[in-house]
Amino acid sequence: MAAYCTLVGSVLWSGNILFGQMGNVLGPTLMLILLSVSVLVCGLLVFYHPYQLFFDGKKKEAADLVLYTTGWLFAFFLLVLIKLLILNALIS
């Protein structure tokens, strides 16, 4: 999940290099399509297996998996945030 978010972030970061300057409606349209696909992929990555567990009668395991996934994603977020803060402090 974190790798997928990194990939999408990299595409957004270098959008002008990859696609050039867009002065028409195509740019915002592509961004909305990318957002929609990203939401779908992230939703499948996070919720598909808990969905299967839930409907197999393993409701506690399904809820635990969603909570663990949320915790790990938050931990990755904090790790990247701390890294960026440290890098910013070193550069300044």
Gaussian input, Z-matrix of N, CA and C with variables (Angstrom, degrees):
# hf/3-21g

backbone

0 1
 N
 C     1     B1
 C     2     B2     1     A1
 N     3     B3     2     A2     1     D1
 C     4     B4     3     A3     2     D2
 C     5     B5     4     A4     3     D3
 N     6     B6     5     A5     4     D4
 C     7     B7     6     A6     5     D5
 C     8     B8     7     A7     6     D6
 N     9     B9     8     A8     7     D7
 C    10    B10     9     A9     8     D8
 C    11    B11    10    A10     9     D9
 N    12    B12    11    A11    10    D10
 C    13    B13    12    A12    11    D11
 C    14    B14    13    A13    12    D12
 N    15    B15    14    A14    13    D13
 C    16    B16    15    A15    14    D14
 C    17    B17    16    A16    15    D15
 N    18    B18    17    A17    16    D16
 C    19    B19    18    A18    17    D17
 C    20    B20    19    A19    18    D18
 N    21    B21    20    A20    19    D19
 C    22    B22    21    A21    20    D20
 C    23    B23    22    A22    21    D21
 N    24    B24    23    A23    22    D22
 C    25    B25    24    A24    23    D23
 C    26    B26    25    A25    24    D24
 N    27    B27    26    A26    25    D25
 C    28    B28    27    A27    26    D26
 C    29    B29    28    A28    27    D27
 N    30    B30    29    A29    28    D28
 C    31    B31    30    A30    29    D29
 C    32    B32    31    A31    30    D30
 N    33    B33    32    A32    31    D31
 C    34    B34    33    A33    32    D32
 C    35    B35    34    A34    33    D33
 N    36    B36    35    A35    34    D34
 C    37    B37    36    A36    35    D35
 C    38    B38    37    A37    36    D36
 N    39    B39    38    A38    37    D37
 C    40    B40    39    A39    38    D38
 C    41    B41    40    A40    39    D39
 N    42    B42    41    A41    40    D40
 C    43    B43    42    A42    41    D41
 C    44    B44    43    A43    42    D42
 N    45    B45    44    A44    43    D43
 C    46    B46    45    A45    44    D44
 C    47    B47    46    A46    45    D45
 N    48    B48    47    A47    46    D46
 C    49    B49    48    A48    47    D47
 C    50    B50    49    A49    48    D48
 N    51    B51    50    A50    49    D49
 C    52    B52    51    A51    50    D50
 C    53    B53    52    A52    51    D51
 N    54    B54    53    A53    52    D52
 C    55    B55    54    A54    53    D53
 C    56    B56    55    A55    54    D54
 N    57    B57    56    A56    55    D55
 C    58    B58    57    A57    56    D56
 C    59    B59    58    A58    57    D57
 N    60    B60    59    A59    58    D58
 C    61    B61    60    A60    59    D59
 C    62    B62    61    A61    60    D60
 N    63    B63    62    A62    61    D61
 C    64    B64    63    A63    62    D62
 C    65    B65    64    A64    63    D63
 N    66    B66    65    A65    64    D64
 C    67    B67    66    A66    65    D65
 C    68    B68    67    A67    66    D66
 N    69    B69    68    A68    67    D67
 C    70    B70    69    A69    68    D68
 C    71    B71    70    A70    69    D69
 N    72    B72    71    A71    70    D70
 C    73    B73    72    A72    71    D71
 C    74    B74    73    A73    72    D72
 N    75    B75    74    A74    73    D73
 C    76    B76    75    A75    74    D74
 C    77    B77    76    A76    75    D75
 N    78    B78    77    A77    76    D76
 C    79    B79    78    A78    77    D77
 C    80    B80    79    A79    78    D78
 N    81    B81    80    A80    79    D79
 C    82    B82    81    A81    80    D80
 C    83    B83    82    A82    81    D81
 N    84    B84    83    A83    82    D82
 C    85    B85    84    A84    83    D83
 C    86    B86    85    A85    84    D84
 N    87    B87    86    A86    85    D85
 C    88    B88    87    A87    86    D86
 C    89    B89    88    A88    87    D87
 N    90    B90    89    A89    88    D88
 C    91    B91    90    A90    89    D89
 C    92    B92    91    A91    90    D90
 N    93    B93    92    A92    91    D91
 C    94    B94    93    A93    92    D92
 C    95    B95    94    A94    93    D93
 N    96    B96    95    A95    94    D94
 C    97    B97    96    A96    95    D95
 C    98    B98    97    A97    96    D96
 N    99    B99    98    A98    97    D97
 C   100   B100    99    A99    98    D98
 C   101   B101   100   A100    99    D99
 N   102   B102   101   A101   100   D100
 C   103   B103   102   A102   101   D101
 C   104   B104   103   A103   102   D102
 N   105   B105   104   A104   103   D103
 C   106   B106   105   A105   104   D104
 C   107   B107   106   A106   105   D105
 N   108   B108   107   A107   106   D106
 C   109   B109   108   A108   107   D107
 C   110   B110   109   A109   108   D108
 N   111   B111   110   A110   109   D109
 C   112   B112   111   A111   110   D110
 C   113   B113   112   A112   111   D111
 N   114   B114   113   A113   112   D112
 C   115   B115   114   A114   113   D113
 C   116   B116   115   A115   114   D114
 N   117   B117   116   A116   115   D115
 C   118   B118   117   A117   116   D116
 C   119   B119   118   A118   117   D117
 N   120   B120   119   A119   118   D118
 C   121   B121   120   A120   119   D119
 C   122   B122   121   A121   120   D120
 N   123   B123   122   A122   121   D121
 C   124   B124   123   A123   122   D122
 C   125   B125   124   A124   123   D123
 N   126   B126   125   A125   124   D124
 C   127   B127   126   A126   125   D125
 C   128   B128   127   A127   126   D126
 N   129   B129   128   A128   127   D127
 C   130   B130   129   A129   128   D128
 C   131   B131   130   A130   129   D129
 N   132   B132   131   A131   130   D130
 C   133   B133   132   A132   131   D131
 C   134   B134   133   A133   132   D132
 N   135   B135   134   A134   133   D133
 C   136   B136   135   A135   134   D134
 C   137   B137   136   A136   135   D135
 N   138   B138   137   A137   136   D136
 C   139   B139   138   A138   137   D137
 C   140   B140   139   A139   138   D138
 N   141   B141   140   A140   139   D139
 C   142   B142   141   A141   140   D140
 C   143   B143   142   A142   141   D141
 N   144   B144   143   A143   142   D142
 C   145   B145   144   A144   143   D143
 C   146   B146   145   A145   144   D144
 N   147   B147   146   A146   145   D145
 C   148   B148   147   A147   146   D146
 C   149   B149   148   A148   147   D147
 N   150   B150   149   A149   148   D148
 C   151   B151   150   A150   149   D149
 C   152   B152   151   A151   150   D150
 N   153   B153   152   A152   151   D151
 C   154   B154   153   A153   152   D152
 C   155   B155   154   A154   153   D153
 N   156   B156   155   A155   154   D154
 C   157   B157   156   A156   155   D155
 C   158   B158   157   A157   156   D156
 N   159   B159   158   A158   157   D157
 C   160   B160   159   A159   158   D158
 C   161   B161   160   A160   159   D159
 N   162   B162   161   A161   160   D160
 C   163   B163   162   A162   161   D161
 C   164   B164   163   A163   162   D162
 N   165   B165   164   A164   163   D163
 C   166   B166   165   A165   164   D164
 C   167   B167   166   A166   165   D165
 N   168   B168   167   A167   166   D166
 C   169   B169   168   A168   167   D167
 C   170   B170   169   A169   168   D168
 N   171   B171   170   A170   169   D169
 C   172   B172   171   A171   170   D170
 C   173   B173   172   A172   171   D171
 N   174   B174   173   A173   172   D172
 C   175   B175   174   A174   173   D173
 C   176   B176   175   A175   174   D174
 N   177   B177   176   A176   175   D175
 C   178   B178   177   A177   176   D176
 C   179   B179   178   A178   177   D177
 N   180   B180   179   A179   178   D178
 C   181   B181   180   A180   179   D179
 C   182   B182   181   A181   180   D180
 N   183   B183   182   A182   181   D181
 C   184   B184   183   A183   182   D182
 C   185   B185   184   A184   183   D183
 N   186   B186   185   A185   184   D184
 C   187   B187   186   A186   185   D185
 C   188   B188   187   A187   186   D186
 N   189   B189   188   A188   187   D187
 C   190   B190   189   A189   188   D188
 C   191   B191   190   A190   189   D189
 N   192   B192   191   A191   190   D190
 C   193   B193   192   A192   191   D191
 C   194   B194   193   A193   192   D192
 N   195   B195   194   A194   193   D193
 C   196   B196   195   A195   194   D194
 C   197   B197   196   A196   195   D195
 N   198   B198   197   A197   196   D196
 C   199   B199   198   A198   197   D197
 C   200   B200   199   A199   198   D198
 N   201   B201   200   A200   199   D199
 C   202   B202   201   A201   200   D200
 C   203   B203   202   A202   201   D201
 N   204   B204   203   A203   202   D202
 C   205   B205   204   A204   203   D203
 C   206   B206   205   A205   204   D204
 N   207   B207   206   A206   205   D205
 C   208   B208   207   A207   206   D206
 C   209   B209   208   A208   207   D207
 N   210   B210   209   A209   208   D208
 C   211   B211   210   A210   209   D209
 C   212   B212   211   A211   210   D210
 N   213   B213   212   A212   211   D211
 C   214   B214   213   A213   212   D212
 C   215   B215   214   A214   213   D213
 N   216   B216   215   A215   214   D214
 C   217   B217   216   A216   215   D215
 C   218   B218   217   A217   216   D216
 N   219   B219   218   A218   217   D217
 C   220   B220   219   A219   218   D218
 C   221   B221   220   A220   219   D219
 N   222   B222   221   A221   220   D220
 C   223   B223   222   A222   221   D221
 C   224   B224   223   A223   222   D222
 N   225   B225   224   A224   223   D223
 C   226   B226   225   A225   224   D224
 C   227   B227   226   A226   225   D225
 N   228   B228   227   A227   226   D226
 C   229   B229   228   A228   227   D227
 C   230   B230   229   A229   228   D228
 N   231   B231   230   A230   229   D229
 C   232   B232   231   A231   230   D230
 C   233   B233   232   A232   231   D231
 N   234   B234   233   A233   232   D232
 C   235   B235   234   A234   233   D233
 C   236   B236   235   A235   234   D234
 N   237   B237   236   A236   235   D235
 C   238   B238   237   A237   236   D236
 C   239   B239   238   A238   237   D237
 N   240   B240   239   A239   238   D238
 C   241   B241   240   A240   239   D239
 C   242   B242   241   A241   240   D240
 N   243   B243   242   A242   241   D241
 C   244   B244   243   A243   242   D242
 C   245   B245   244   A244   243   D243
 N   246   B246   245   A245   244   D244
 C   247   B247   246   A246   245   D245
 C   248   B248   247   A247   246   D246
 N   249   B249   248   A248   247   D247
 C   250   B250   249   A249   248   D248
 C   251   B251   250   A250   249   D249
 N   252   B252   251   A251   250   D250
 C   253   B253   252   A252   251   D251
 C   254   B254   253   A253   252   D252
 N   255   B255   254   A254   253   D253
 C   256   B256   255   A255   254   D254
 C   257   B257   256   A256   255   D255
 N   258   B258   257   A257   256   D256
 C   259   B259   258   A258   257   D257
 C   260   B260   259   A259   258   D258
 N   261   B261   260   A260   259   D259
 C   262   B262   261   A261   260   D260
 C   263   B263   262   A262   261   D261
 N   264   B264   263   A263   262   D262
 C   265   B265   264   A264   263   D263
 C   266   B266   265   A265   264   D264
 N   267   B267   266   A266   265   D265
 C   268   B268   267   A267   266   D266
 C   269   B269   268   A268   267   D267
 N   270   B270   269   A269   268   D268
 C   271   B271   270   A270   269   D269
 C   272   B272   271   A271   270   D270
 N   273   B273   272   A272   271   D271
 C   274   B274   273   A273   272   D272
 C   275   B275   274   A274   273   D273

   B1=1.4406
   B2=1.5331
   B3=1.3271
   B4=1.4609
   B5=1.5321
   B6=1.3238
   B7=1.4696
   B8=1.5288
   B9=1.3170
   B10=1.4587
   B11=1.5310
   B12=1.3246
   B13=1.4719
   B14=1.5229
   B15=1.3321
   B16=1.4622
   B17=1.5207
   B18=1.3107
   B19=1.4595
   B20=1.5264
   B21=1.3279
   B22=1.4650
   B23=1.5278
   B24=1.3283
   B25=1.4581
   B26=1.5177
   B27=1.3243
   B28=1.4680
   B29=1.5194
   B30=1.3201
   B31=1.4651
   B32=1.5242
   B33=1.3278
   B34=1.4602
   B35=1.5227
   B36=1.3173
   B37=1.4556
   B38=1.5319
   B39=1.3137
   B40=1.4628
   B41=1.5271
   B42=1.3174
   B43=1.4631
   B44=1.5139
   B45=1.3377
   B46=1.4678
   B47=1.5228
   B48=1.3217
   B49=1.4690
   B50=1.5243
   B51=1.3281
   B52=1.4665
   B53=1.5229
   B54=1.3321
   B55=1.4635
   B56=1.5279
   B57=1.3216
   B58=1.4570
   B59=1.5227
   B60=1.3093
   B61=1.4664
   B62=1.5216
   B63=1.3239
   B64=1.4601
   B65=1.5198
   B66=1.2919
   B67=1.4471
   B68=1.5119
   B69=1.3195
   B70=1.4609
   B71=1.5346
   B72=1.2880
   B73=1.4693
   B74=1.5382
   B75=1.3250
   B76=1.4598
   B77=1.5311
   B78=1.3211
   B79=1.4705
   B80=1.5221
   B81=1.3464
   B82=1.4687
   B83=1.5300
   B84=1.3333
   B85=1.4698
   B86=1.5258
   B87=1.3348
   B88=1.4633
   B89=1.5270
   B90=1.3356
   B91=1.4647
   B92=1.5227
   B93=1.3295
   B94=1.4625
   B95=1.5213
   B96=1.3183
   B97=1.4626
   B98=1.5239
   B99=1.3436
   B100=1.4637
   B101=1.5216
   B102=1.3290
   B103=1.4624
   B104=1.5263
   B105=1.3221
   B106=1.4623
   B107=1.5260
   B108=1.3246
   B109=1.4712
   B110=1.5238
   B111=1.3250
   B112=1.4645
   B113=1.5199
   B114=1.3177
   B115=1.4653
   B116=1.5258
   B117=1.3117
   B118=1.4616
   B119=1.5235
   B120=1.3336
   B121=1.4658
   B122=1.5246
   B123=1.3165
   B124=1.4702
   B125=1.5206
   B126=1.3175
   B127=1.4641
   B128=1.5237
   B129=1.3209
   B130=1.4626
   B131=1.5255
   B132=1.3460
   B133=1.4590
   B134=1.5201
   B135=1.3240
   B136=1.4619
   B137=1.5250
   B138=1.3220
   B139=1.4618
   B140=1.5273
   B141=1.3226
   B142=1.4719
   B143=1.5302
   B144=1.3233
   B145=1.4665
   B146=1.5315
   B147=1.3518
   B148=1.4621
   B149=1.5360
   B150=1.3102
   B151=1.4676
   B152=1.5273
   B153=1.3352
   B154=1.4610
   B155=1.5251
   B156=1.3302
   B157=1.4655
   B158=1.5167
   B159=1.3167
   B160=1.4603
   B161=1.5169
   B162=1.3268
   B163=1.4619
   B164=1.5237
   B165=1.3335
   B166=1.4557
   B167=1.5220
   B168=1.3359
   B169=1.4542
   B170=1.5205
   B171=1.3039
   B172=1.4654
   B173=1.5289
   B174=1.3303
   B175=1.4578
   B176=1.5171
   B177=1.3193
   B178=1.4663
   B179=1.5271
   B180=1.3332
   B181=1.4559
   B182=1.5317
   B183=1.3313
   B184=1.4672
   B185=1.5257
   B186=1.3254
   B187=1.4658
   B188=1.5272
   B189=1.3247
   B190=1.4695
   B191=1.5251
   B192=1.3222
   B193=1.4693
   B194=1.5248
   B195=1.3283
   B196=1.4652
   B197=1.5276
   B198=1.3304
   B199=1.4666
   B200=1.5241
   B201=1.3295
   B202=1.4643
   B203=1.5334
   B204=1.3307
   B205=1.4602
   B206=1.5279
   B207=1.3239
   B208=1.4596
   B209=1.5209
   B210=1.3259
   B211=1.4577
   B212=1.5177
   B213=1.3233
   B214=1.4636
   B215=1.5211
   B216=1.3312
   B217=1.4635
   B218=1.5268
   B219=1.3368
   B220=1.4619
   B221=1.5314
   B222=1.3330
   B223=1.4660
   B224=1.5272
   B225=1.3357
   B226=1.4692
   B227=1.5266
   B228=1.3224
   B229=1.4638
   B230=1.5241
   B231=1.3333
   B232=1.4643
   B233=1.5253
   B234=1.3157
   B235=1.4596
   B236=1.5293
   B237=1.3149
   B238=1.4596
   B239=1.5266
   B240=1.3360
   B241=1.4592
   B242=1.5256
   B243=1.3130
   B244=1.4681
   B245=1.5270
   B246=1.3263
   B247=1.4567
   B248=1.5253
   B249=1.3198
   B250=1.4597
   B251=1.5190
   B252=1.3175
   B253=1.4585
   B254=1.5213
   B255=1.3219
   B256=1.4707
   B257=1.5239
   B258=1.3452
   B259=1.4621
   B260=1.5262
   B261=1.3221
   B262=1.4485
   B263=1.5228
   B264=1.3307
   B265=1.4525
   B266=1.5297
   B267=1.3380
   B268=1.4601
   B269=1.5224
   B270=1.3239
   B271=1.4582
   B272=1.5356
   B273=1.3171
   B274=1.4759
   B275=1.4964
   A1=110.39
   A2=116.43
   A3=119.90
   A4=110.49
   A5=116.65
   A6=120.25
   A7=110.33
   A8=117.46
   A9=120.85
   A10=110.10
   A11=117.13
   A12=120.48
   A13=111.01
   A14=116.75
   A15=120.44
   A16=110.75
   A17=117.48
   A18=121.84
   A19=111.30
   A20=117.32
   A21=120.92
   A22=110.05
   A23=117.20
   A24=120.65
   A25=112.01
   A26=116.75
   A27=120.50
   A28=111.64
   A29=116.56
   A30=120.29
   A31=109.87
   A32=117.04
   A33=119.70
   A34=111.43
   A35=116.79
   A36=121.95
   A37=111.60
   A38=115.98
   A39=119.88
   A40=112.15
   A41=116.70
   A42=120.99
   A43=113.80
   A44=117.44
   A45=119.65
   A46=111.61
   A47=116.85
   A48=120.27
   A49=110.17
   A50=116.30
   A51=120.14
   A52=112.61
   A53=116.98
   A54=120.35
   A55=113.79
   A56=117.68
   A57=120.09
   A58=110.87
   A59=115.25
   A60=120.93
   A61=109.14
   A62=116.87
   A63=120.93
   A64=108.71
   A65=116.97
   A66=121.77
   A67=113.17
   A68=117.30
   A69=119.80
   A70=109.83
   A71=116.68
   A72=122.34
   A73=112.36
   A74=117.87
   A75=121.19
   A76=111.98
   A77=118.04
   A78=121.46
   A79=112.98
   A80=118.29
   A81=119.21
   A82=113.34
   A83=116.15
   A84=119.09
   A85=110.79
   A86=116.35
   A87=119.45
   A88=111.31
   A89=117.49
   A90=120.62
   A91=110.66
   A92=118.09
   A93=120.25
   A94=111.59
   A95=117.29
   A96=120.40
   A97=109.86
   A98=117.14
   A99=120.66
   A100=110.92
   A101=117.44
   A102=121.06
   A103=110.95
   A104=116.97
   A105=120.76
   A106=111.86
   A107=116.07
   A108=119.98
   A109=110.12
   A110=117.07
   A111=120.52
   A112=111.59
   A113=116.89
   A114=120.30
   A115=109.93
   A116=117.44
   A117=121.25
   A118=111.33
   A119=116.91
   A120=120.79
   A121=110.52
   A122=117.30
   A123=120.15
   A124=110.90
   A125=116.87
   A126=120.08
   A127=111.93
   A128=116.60
   A129=119.63
   A130=111.77
   A131=116.25
   A132=119.53
   A133=112.11
   A134=116.65
   A135=120.07
   A136=112.21
   A137=118.39
   A138=119.72
   A139=116.31
   A140=119.90
   A141=118.71
   A142=112.03
   A143=116.68
   A144=118.85
   A145=112.21
   A146=120.04
   A147=118.73
   A148=112.82
   A149=116.62
   A150=121.11
   A151=110.19
   A152=115.64
   A153=119.41
   A154=111.37
   A155=116.34
   A156=119.79
   A157=111.17
   A158=117.33
   A159=121.51
   A160=111.09
   A161=116.80
   A162=119.56
   A163=113.05
   A164=117.57
   A165=121.33
   A166=111.06
   A167=117.25
   A168=122.10
   A169=113.83
   A170=118.51
   A171=122.35
   A172=109.14
   A173=114.90
   A174=120.24
   A175=112.77
   A176=118.15
   A177=120.61
   A178=110.35
   A179=117.62
   A180=120.53
   A181=111.15
   A182=116.70
   A183=120.89
   A184=110.42
   A185=116.85
   A186=120.47
   A187=110.51
   A188=117.19
   A189=120.41
   A190=111.15
   A191=117.28
   A192=120.91
   A193=111.16
   A194=117.45
   A195=120.10
   A196=109.91
   A197=117.40
   A198=120.54
   A199=111.49
   A200=118.16
   A201=121.40
   A202=111.07
   A203=116.56
   A204=120.52
   A205=110.36
   A206=116.47
   A207=120.65
   A208=110.69
   A209=116.79
   A210=120.73
   A211=113.06
   A212=116.64
   A213=120.26
   A214=111.83
   A215=117.56
   A216=119.83
   A217=110.86
   A218=116.74
   A219=120.10
   A220=110.43
   A221=116.87
   A222=120.56
   A223=110.53
   A224=117.84
   A225=121.03
   A226=110.57
   A227=116.34
   A228=120.70
   A229=110.79
   A230=116.53
   A231=120.02
   A232=111.52
   A233=116.80
   A234=120.93
   A235=111.40
   A236=117.11
   A237=121.11
   A238=110.14
   A239=117.40
   A240=120.50
   A241=111.63
   A242=116.81
   A243=120.87
   A244=110.50
   A245=116.65
   A246=120.46
   A247=111.06
   A248=116.80
   A249=120.29
   A250=111.63
   A251=117.65
   A252=120.59
   A253=111.38
   A254=116.56
   A255=120.65
   A256=110.29
   A257=117.14
   A258=120.68
   A259=111.49
   A260=116.47
   A261=119.80
   A262=111.26
   A263=117.43
   A264=121.07
   A265=110.98
   A266=116.83
   A267=120.13
   A268=112.04
   A269=116.84
   A270=120.98
   A271=110.97
   A272=116.93
   A273=120.89
   A274=113.12
   D1=-46.89
   D2=179.31
   D3=-64.65
   D4=-36.43
   D5=178.42
   D6=-65.84
   D7=-40.15
   D8=178.32
   D9=-63.78
   D10=-44.36
   D11=178.37
   D12=-62.65
   D13=-38.00
   D14=177.00
   D15=-63.69
   D16=-41.74
   D17=178.18
   D18=-61.47
   D19=-47.60
   D20=179.61
   D21=-64.22
   D22=-41.04
   D23=177.04
   D24=-61.36
   D25=-38.41
   D26=178.32
   D27=-65.56
   D28=-39.32
   D29=177.07
   D30=-64.44
   D31=-42.21
   D32=178.72
   D33=-65.94
   D34=-39.64
   D35=-178.27
   D36=-62.22
   D37=-40.29
   D38=-176.40
   D39=-107.79
   D40=30.07
   D41=-177.73
   D42=-61.00
   D43=-42.59
   D44=179.57
   D45=-64.95
   D46=-35.41
   D47=179.08
   D48=-70.05
   D49=-43.62
   D50=-177.07
   D51=-72.58
   D52=-43.00
   D53=-170.96
   D54=-111.96
   D55=-10.80
   D56=-177.34
   D57=79.58
   D58=177.27
   D59=179.37
   D60=-75.82
   D61=128.18
   D62=179.88
   D63=-110.80
   D64=119.36
   D65=-179.19
   D66=-106.44
   D67=18.81
   D68=-178.59
   D69=-130.83
   D70=-168.64
   D71=-175.81
   D72=-74.04
   D73=-10.51
   D74=-176.97
   D75=-63.75
   D76=-39.43
   D77=-179.51
   D78=-59.59
   D79=-56.23
   D80=178.14
   D81=-61.91
   D82=-33.89
   D83=178.08
   D84=-64.45
   D85=-44.95
   D86=178.61
   D87=-63.90
   D88=-36.41
   D89=178.44
   D90=-64.61
   D91=-40.86
   D92=178.34
   D93=-68.03
   D94=-36.98
   D95=176.63
   D96=-65.81
   D97=-43.41
   D98=176.82
   D99=-60.92
   D100=-41.91
   D101=177.13
   D102=-60.99
   D103=-45.38
   D104=-179.38
   D105=-62.60
   D106=-45.07
   D107=179.09
   D108=-65.04
   D109=-40.12
   D110=-179.97
   D111=-64.73
   D112=-42.16
   D113=177.74
   D114=-62.70
   D115=-41.90
   D116=178.81
   D117=-62.87
   D118=-48.49
   D119=-178.71
   D120=-63.95
   D121=-45.75
   D122=179.62
   D123=-63.34
   D124=-41.62
   D125=177.62
   D126=-61.08
   D127=-42.73
   D128=177.67
   D129=-65.31
   D130=-42.46
   D131=-179.67
   D132=-63.47
   D133=-37.79
   D134=-175.36
   D135=-86.62
   D136=-39.49
   D137=-167.45
   D138=-109.26
   D139=-9.78
   D140=-174.98
   D141=-66.42
   D142=-49.94
   D143=-179.45
   D144=-65.84
   D145=-43.59
   D146=174.39
   D147=-60.30
   D148=-34.12
   D149=175.90
   D150=-59.69
   D151=-46.84
   D152=178.25
   D153=-62.47
   D154=-44.04
   D155=178.82
   D156=-61.80
   D157=-43.07
   D158=-178.32
   D159=-59.29
   D160=-45.67
   D161=-177.65
   D162=-81.68
   D163=-5.77
   D164=169.65
   D165=-90.76
   D166=4.92
   D167=177.99
   D168=88.74
   D169=6.99
   D170=-179.32
   D171=-101.71
   D172=65.79
   D173=-173.13
   D174=-67.46
   D175=-39.88
   D176=179.86
   D177=-64.96
   D178=-43.17
   D179=178.63
   D180=-63.13
   D181=-38.54
   D182=178.92
   D183=-63.66
   D184=-46.57
   D185=179.65
   D186=-65.13
   D187=-41.69
   D188=178.42
   D189=-60.73
   D190=-41.91
   D191=-179.50
   D192=-63.70
   D193=-41.41
   D194=177.63
   D195=-64.32
   D196=-42.22
   D197=179.59
   D198=-66.29
   D199=-42.38
   D200=177.77
   D201=-63.01
   D202=-42.68
   D203=178.83
   D204=-62.42
   D205=-43.14
   D206=178.09
   D207=-62.25
   D208=-42.72
   D209=178.53
   D210=-62.11
   D211=-44.70
   D212=179.59
   D213=-66.52
   D214=-39.59
   D215=176.98
   D216=-63.47
   D217=-39.37
   D218=177.28
   D219=-66.02
   D220=-37.61
   D221=177.91
   D222=-64.44
   D223=-42.64
   D224=176.02
   D225=-61.72
   D226=-41.51
   D227=177.83
   D228=-59.28
   D229=-47.80
   D230=179.21
   D231=-62.89
   D232=-40.72
   D233=178.98
   D234=-60.14
   D235=-46.92
   D236=179.51
   D237=-66.82
   D238=-40.55
   D239=178.89
   D240=-62.16
   D241=-44.30
   D242=178.52
   D243=-64.01
   D244=-42.38
   D245=178.14
   D246=-60.37
   D247=-43.87
   D248=179.00
   D249=-65.42
   D250=-39.01
   D251=178.12
   D252=-65.14
   D253=-40.17
   D254=178.08
   D255=-65.70
   D256=-46.30
   D257=178.40
   D258=-61.22
   D259=-40.70
   D260=179.24
   D261=-65.48
   D262=-37.45
   D263=178.45
   D264=-67.83
   D265=-36.70
   D266=179.12
   D267=-69.94
   D268=-35.92
   D269=-178.56
   D270=-73.07
   D271=-37.83
   D272=-176.57
   D273=-73.20

